[in-house]
């Protein structure tokens, strides 16, 4: 199963959701790969700490190879690095991804990620793709490569308008490039049940028939602490409420 976590709006928790759900899967015994397509590298920092890739291979190296013809090209497996967590691997980000994007787009390399994941499918049970907050080459590549799309929503009026545009863009990718792509659901993030606006916005989205998942994630300072510690919640504090919410969301995705 290949899932992309995507929203064109920043600050809605894409990296946090992708990494924590991947960690839940790994803790449950799955072989899991996280792909960090955001040049900011938040998912890579979350899993590897302050020096995400070191001198090892990164996605910038992977995409650079797509621009060069070589008799000694590396396999996709050679761009996968281990994390400190059993069963959880990573294709790490690098700031150079931003510089490469124009060249990759002009040479129409959007299907290269899908081809790589086709080769990696036998090695992993689940692949989670984190994306930048924009509809660009990398997010299009991810949507072309994925089976399912999760959309984080942070209960904000501006996020609601962006949500409609996002779903339209996803539908266009499905129609033009990836008929297998399915919007699995909208993940309500940083939810405050006692506040009137979040509850009203979520209720209105459901009334409109949008696929809002019945497994919201609460706002929690503990998430920031887990970022600082470079440990996903199920490894940082498995008994915490937000850890249990990620586990409930994961179960919800696999029992629908």
C-alpha positions in Angstrom: 0.0 0.0 0.0 1.4 3.4 -1.0 -0.1 6.4 0.7 0.7 10.1 0.1 -0.1 12.7 2.8 -0.9 15.9 0.8 -2.1 19.4 1.3 -1.1 22.5 -0.5 -1.4 24.5 2.7 1.5 24.5 5.1 1.4 23.9 8.8 -1.4 21.3 8.7 0.7 18.4 10.0 1.6 16.5 6.9 5.0 15.3 8.1 3.8 14.6 11.7 0.9 12.4 10.3 3.0 10.6 7.8 5.8 9.7 10.2 3.5 8.8 13.1 1.3 6.5 11.0 4.4 4.9 9.5 5.7 4.4 13.0 2.5 2.7 14.1 2.7 0.4 11.2 6.3 -0.5 11.9 5.6 -1.1 15.6 2.8 -3.5 14.5 5.4 -5.5 12.6 5.1 -4.1 9.1 8.1 -3.4 6.8 7.6 0.4 6.3 9.3 3.0 4.1 8.9 6.8 4.5 9.7 9.0 1.5 10.4 12.6 2.3 9.8 14.7 -0.8 9.8 18.1 1.1 13.1 20.0 0.7 12.6 21.3 4.2 13.2 17.7 5.4 10.9 17.7 8.4 10.1 14.0 8.2 13.8 13.2 7.8 14.7 15.2 10.9 11.8 13.6 12.8 13.2 10.1 12.1 17.0 10.8 12.1 17.5 13.8 14.3 19.6 16.9 13.5 21.7 15.3 10.8 19.2 13.5 8.6 21.3 12.1 5.8 24.9 12.8 6.7 27.0 11.6 3.8 24.5 8.9 2.9 22.2 8.8 -0.1 19.3 11.2 -0.4 16.4 11.8 -2.7 18.4 14.6 -4.2 20.9 12.0 -5.4 18.1 9.8 -6.6 16.6 12.6 -8.8 20.0 13.8 -9.9 20.6 10.4 -11.3 17.4 10.8 -13.3 19.0 13.7 -15.1 22.2 11.9 -16.0 22.7 8.8 -18.2 25.1 6.3 -16.6 26.0 2.7 -17.2 26.3 2.3 -13.4 23.0 3.7 -12.1 22.1 2.8 -8.6 19.0 0.8 -7.8 16.1 2.5 -5.7 17.1 0.2 -2.8 20.5 2.0 -2.6 18.7 5.3 -1.7 16.9 3.7 1.3 18.5 4.3 4.7 17.7 2.7 8.1 16.2 4.6 11.0 16.7 3.9 14.7 13.3 2.2 14.7 12.9 -1.5 13.8 11.0 -2.0 10.6 11.1 1.6 9.6 13.3 2.9 6.7 13.6 6.2 5.0 14.4 7.8 1.7 15.6 11.1 3.1 15.1 14.6 1.8 17.8 17.2 1.0 17.7 21.0 0.4 19.0 20.4 -3.2 15.6 19.0 -4.1 14.4 22.6 -4.5 17.2 23.4 -7.0 16.5 20.2 -9.0 12.8 20.7 -9.4 12.9 22.9 -12.5 15.2 20.6 -14.4 13.1 17.5 -13.5 9.9 19.2 -14.5 11.2 20.4 -17.9 12.4 16.9 -18.7 9.1 15.4 -17.6 10.5 13.0 -15.0 7.2 12.8 -13.0 6.9 9.0 -13.5 10.3 8.2 -12.1 9.2 8.0 -8.5 6.4 5.5 -9.5 8.9 3.4 -11.4 11.2 3.3 -8.3 8.3 2.3 -6.0 7.3 -0.4 -8.4 10.8 -1.9 -7.8 10.6 -1.3 -4.0 7.2 -2.9 -3.5 8.5 -6.3 -2.8 10.7 -5.0 0.0 8.0 -3.1 2.0 4.5 -3.7 3.2 3.6 0.0 3.4 5.1 3.1 1.8 4.2 6.6 3.2 5.1 9.7 1.2 5.4 13.1 2.8 5.1 16.1 0.4 5.9 19.8 0.2 3.1 22.3 0.8 2.6 23.1 -2.9 1.2 21.5 -6.0 4.6 21.1 -7.8 6.7 18.4 -9.5 7.3 16.4 -6.3 3.6 16.4 -5.1 2.5 15.4 -8.6 5.1 12.7 -8.7 3.8 11.4 -5.3 0.2 11.5 -6.4 1.1 9.6 -9.6 3.0 7.0 -7.5 0.5 6.5 -4.7 -2.6 4.3 -4.3 -4.2 6.4 -1.6 -4.2 10.0 -0.5 -4.7 11.3 3.0 -5.5 15.0 3.4 -4.8 16.7 6.7 -7.3 19.4 7.8 -6.6 21.7 10.7 -10.1 23.1 11.3 -9.4 26.6 9.8 -11.7 28.5 7.4 -8.7 29.2 5.1 -7.9 25.4 5.1 -11.5 24.7 4.1 -11.2 26.7 0.9 -7.8 25.2 0.2 -9.4 21.8 0.7 -11.8 22.2 -2.3 -9.0 23.2 -4.6 -6.8 20.4 -3.4 -9.5 17.7 -4.1 -10.0 19.2 -7.5 -6.3 18.9 -8.3 -6.2 15.4 -7.0 -9.1 14.4 -9.2 -7.2 15.9 -12.2 -4.1 13.8 -11.4 -6.3 10.7 -11.2 -8.0 11.5 -14.5 -4.8 12.3 -16.4 -2.1 10.1 -14.9 -3.2 7.7 -12.2 -6.6 6.1 -12.3 -5.7 3.9 -9.2 -5.4 7.0 -7.0 -8.1 7.2 -4.3 -8.7 9.9 -1.7 -8.8 7.7 1.4 -10.0 10.5 3.7 -9.6 13.8 5.4 -7.7 13.6 8.6 -8.9 16.2 11.1 -5.8 17.4 12.9 -5.2 19.6 16.0 -8.9 19.1 16.8 -10.3 20.9 19.9 -13.7 19.4 20.6 -14.7 22.0 23.1 -14.2 24.9 20.6 -17.2 25.7 18.5 -15.5 26.6 15.2 -13.7 23.2 14.7 -16.8 21.2 15.5 -18.9 23.3 13.2 -16.4 23.1 10.3 -16.1 19.3 10.6 -19.9 18.9 10.8 -20.3 21.0 7.7 -17.7 19.0 5.7 -19.5 15.8 6.6 -22.8 17.3 5.6 -21.3 18.1 2.2 -20.4 14.4 1.8 -16.7 14.9 2.0 -14.7 11.8 3.3 -13.9 13.0 6.8 -12.4 10.2 8.8 -13.9 9.5 12.2 -10.6 9.4 14.0 -9.5 13.0 14.7 -6.1 14.0 16.2 -6.0 16.3 19.2 -3.9 19.4 19.6 -1.0 18.4 21.9 2.3 19.9 23.0 3.6 16.4 23.3 3.9 16.3 19.5 6.5 19.1 19.6 8.4 17.3 22.3 8.5 14.1 20.1 9.8 16.3 17.2 12.6 17.6 19.5 13.4 14.1 20.6 13.3 12.7 17.0 11.0 9.9 18.2 7.5 9.3 16.7 4.9 9.2 19.4 4.4 5.5 19.7 8.2 5.2 20.6 8.3 8.5 22.6 5.3 7.9 24.8 3.1 5.0 23.7 0.6 5.6 26.5 -0.1 9.2 25.7 -3.5 10.2 24.3 -2.1 11.4 21.0 -0.2 8.1 20.5 -3.5 6.2 21.0 -5.2 8.5 18.5 -2.6 7.7 15.9 -3.1 4.0 16.6 -6.9 4.4 16.3 -6.5 6.3 13.0 -4.2 3.6 11.6 -6.7 0.9 12.6 -9.5 3.0 11.1 -7.7 3.1 7.8 -7.2 -0.6 7.7 -10.7 -1.7 8.7 -12.8 0.6 6.5 
